[in-house]
Amino acid sequence: MLEKIIDILLEYNDLPRESITTQTRFLADLHMNSLDIMDMVGRFEEAFGVEIPTEDLNSIFTVGDLVAYLEKLV
């Protein structure tokens, strides 16, 4: 799951793959804006066959948070 998430994140920035870890923060480390995040959420929903309500995003700050959240859904 983590590798698939990293693949999607690499579409939004040109950081080295190894720099994205479970501690990587979407805003502070990946410098994503709200439009990027909403587009990215759509990609994760499609890739994992889930629906991520907007209000749930308030508790997802790191790649690790996202992994834990998605593991509960799939």
Rosetta blueprint (number, residue, H / E / L):
1 M L
2 L H
3 E H
4 K H
5 I H
6 I H
7 D H
8 I H
9 L H
10 L L
11 E L
12 Y L
13 N L
14 D L
15 L L
16 P L
17 R H
18 E H
19 S H
20 I L
21 T L
22 T L
23 Q L
24 T L
25 R E
26 F L
27 L L
28 A L
29 D L
30 L L
31 H L
32 M L
33 N L
34 S H
35 L H
36 D H
37 I H
38 M H
39 D H
40 M H
41 V H
42 G H
43 R H
44 F H
45 E H
46 E H
47 A H
48 F H
49 G L
50 V L
51 E L
52 I L
53 P L
54 T H
55 E H
56 D H
57 L H
58 N H
59 S H
60 I L
61 F L
62 T E
63 V H
64 G H
65 D H
66 L H
67 V H
68 A H
69 Y H
70 L H
71 E H
72 K H
73 L H
74 V L
